[in-house]
């Protein structure tokens, strides 16, 4: 059984009404990213997240506990993973600690947790997996074109 280190709760960051941004068409980039995160939190699969992602979307994950070599995923990879995620985790929760945005670039720091639905490296079925995450998103014309993610998992 994995040792669960408690993570202090942070207050949720309120999402303000979406307003156009001077540098992009559509909603402000920060609002678009926060909407995308809420869809992920709700367990959204490919159909639910696809409207947020550009055809050229790329996800780059820095090395972490579950992917020691890191990874780079295309839109197709991410959509396939989104449909499979409901078999791996449930009850995802993102507590947004801080956001910063400039133009189309949005940085998000968050605490993430989920219930593991199967035995995976370091966690057994039914345990809560937790991570502190930081991601940098690029948004153009209302679509997320890239995400660089830096995840630190608690064991």
C-alpha positions as CSV (number, residue, x, y, z in Angstrom):
1,X,0.0,0.0,0.0
2,X,1.4,3.4,-0.9
3,X,2.1,6.1,1.7
4,X,-0.3,8.9,1.2
5,X,1.2,12.3,2.1
6,X,-1.5,14.8,2.7
7,X,-1.4,17.8,0.5
8,X,-2.7,21.1,2.0
9,X,-5.8,22.3,0.3
10,X,-5.6,25.6,-1.6
11,X,-8.6,27.8,-2.2
12,X,-10.0,27.4,-5.7
13,X,-9.3,30.2,-8.1
14,X,-12.6,31.7,-9.3
15,X,-13.1,31.7,-13.1
16,X,-14.2,35.2,-14.3
17,X,-16.6,35.5,-17.2
18,X,-15.1,34.9,-20.5
19,X,-14.2,38.1,-22.4
20,X,-12.3,38.4,-25.7
21,X,-8.5,38.9,-25.5
22,X,-6.8,41.4,-27.7
23,X,-4.3,38.9,-29.1
24,X,-6.6,36.1,-30.0
25,X,-10.1,35.6,-31.3
26,X,-12.7,34.2,-28.9
27,X,-12.4,33.8,-25.1
28,X,-9.4,35.0,-23.2
29,X,-6.7,32.3,-23.3
30,X,-6.7,31.8,-19.5
31,X,-10.5,31.2,-19.5
32,X,-10.2,28.7,-22.3
33,X,-7.5,26.8,-20.5
34,X,-9.5,26.7,-17.2
35,X,-12.6,25.5,-19.1
36,X,-10.4,22.7,-20.6
37,X,-9.2,21.7,-17.1
38,X,-12.7,21.6,-15.8
39,X,-13.7,19.2,-18.7
40,X,-10.7,17.0,-17.8
41,X,-11.8,17.1,-14.1
42,X,-15.3,16.0,-15.1
43,X,-13.8,12.9,-16.8
44,X,-14.3,14.3,-20.3
45,X,-13.2,11.9,-23.1
46,X,-12.1,12.7,-26.6
47,X,-15.4,14.2,-27.8
48,X,-15.5,16.6,-24.8
49,X,-11.9,17.8,-25.0
50,X,-11.6,17.9,-28.8
51,X,-13.3,21.4,-29.2
52,X,-10.5,22.9,-27.1
53,X,-7.5,21.5,-29.0
54,X,-6.0,22.7,-32.3
55,X,-5.4,20.1,-35.0
56,X,-1.6,20.6,-34.4
57,X,-1.9,20.2,-30.6
58,X,1.2,18.7,-28.9
59,X,1.5,17.7,-25.2
60,X,5.1,17.5,-23.8
61,X,5.5,15.9,-20.4
62,X,8.7,16.4,-18.5
63,X,10.1,13.2,-16.9
64,X,8.2,12.2,-13.8
65,X,7.5,9.2,-11.6
66,X,5.2,7.5,-14.0
67,X,7.1,8.4,-17.2
68,X,10.8,8.6,-16.2
69,X,11.7,9.4,-19.8
70,X,9.0,12.0,-20.3
71,X,6.8,11.9,-23.4
72,X,5.6,13.9,-26.4
73,X,2.0,13.2,-27.6
74,X,0.2,14.3,-30.7
75,X,-3.5,15.3,-30.8
76,X,-4.4,11.7,-31.8
77,X,-2.4,10.3,-28.8
78,X,-4.1,12.7,-26.4
79,X,-7.6,11.9,-27.7
80,X,-7.0,8.2,-27.4
81,X,-5.7,8.6,-23.9
82,X,-8.7,10.7,-22.9
83,X,-11.1,7.9,-23.8
84,X,-9.0,5.4,-21.9
85,X,-8.5,7.6,-18.8
86,X,-11.9,6.6,-17.3
87,X,-10.6,3.0,-17.0
88,X,-7.6,4.1,-15.0
89,X,-8.8,6.9,-12.7
90,X,-12.0,8.4,-11.4
91,X,-12.9,11.4,-9.3
92,X,-10.3,13.7,-10.7
93,X,-9.9,17.0,-8.9
94,X,-7.8,20.0,-9.9
95,X,-7.3,22.7,-7.2
96,X,-5.9,25.6,-9.1
97,X,-3.3,27.4,-7.0
98,X,-2.2,30.1,-9.5
99,X,-2.5,31.2,-13.1
100,X,-0.4,33.6,-15.1
101,X,-1.1,34.7,-18.6
102,X,0.5,36.9,-21.2
103,X,-0.9,37.1,-24.7
104,X,-1.7,33.5,-25.7
105,X,0.6,31.8,-23.1
106,X,-1.0,30.6,-19.9
107,X,0.8,29.0,-16.9
108,X,-1.3,27.0,-14.4
109,X,-0.1,25.6,-11.1
110,X,-2.5,23.1,-9.5
111,X,-2.8,20.2,-7.1
112,X,-4.3,17.1,-8.8
113,X,-5.8,14.0,-7.3
114,X,-7.8,11.0,-8.5
115,X,-8.8,7.5,-7.4
116,X,-6.9,4.8,-9.1
117,X,-9.2,2.1,-10.7
118,X,-6.5,-0.5,-11.3
119,X,-3.1,-1.4,-9.8
120,X,-0.4,0.8,-11.3
121,X,3.2,1.3,-10.4
122,X,3.3,2.8,-6.9
123,X,-0.5,2.7,-6.3
124,X,-3.0,0.0,-5.7
125,X,-6.6,0.0,-6.9
126,X,-8.7,2.3,-4.8
127,X,-5.9,4.5,-3.5
128,X,-5.7,8.2,-4.2
129,X,-3.0,9.4,-6.5
130,X,-1.8,13.0,-6.0
131,X,0.5,15.3,-7.9
132,X,1.5,19.0,-7.9
133,X,1.4,20.1,-11.5
134,X,2.6,23.1,-13.5
135,X,1.6,23.4,-17.1
136,X,2.3,26.0,-19.8
137,X,-0.3,26.3,-22.5
138,X,-0.2,28.1,-25.8
139,X,-3.6,29.3,-27.1
140,X,-4.3,30.7,-30.5
141,X,-7.6,31.7,-32.0
142,X,-9.4,30.1,-29.0
143,X,-7.7,26.7,-29.4
144,X,-4.9,25.2,-27.3
145,X,-2.0,24.5,-29.6
146,X,0.4,23.1,-27.0
147,X,0.9,22.1,-23.4
148,X,4.2,21.6,-21.6
149,X,3.5,19.7,-18.3
150,X,5.7,19.3,-15.2
151,X,4.1,16.8,-12.8
152,X,5.5,16.0,-9.3
153,X,3.7,12.9,-7.9
154,X,3.4,12.2,-4.1
155,X,4.1,8.7,-3.1
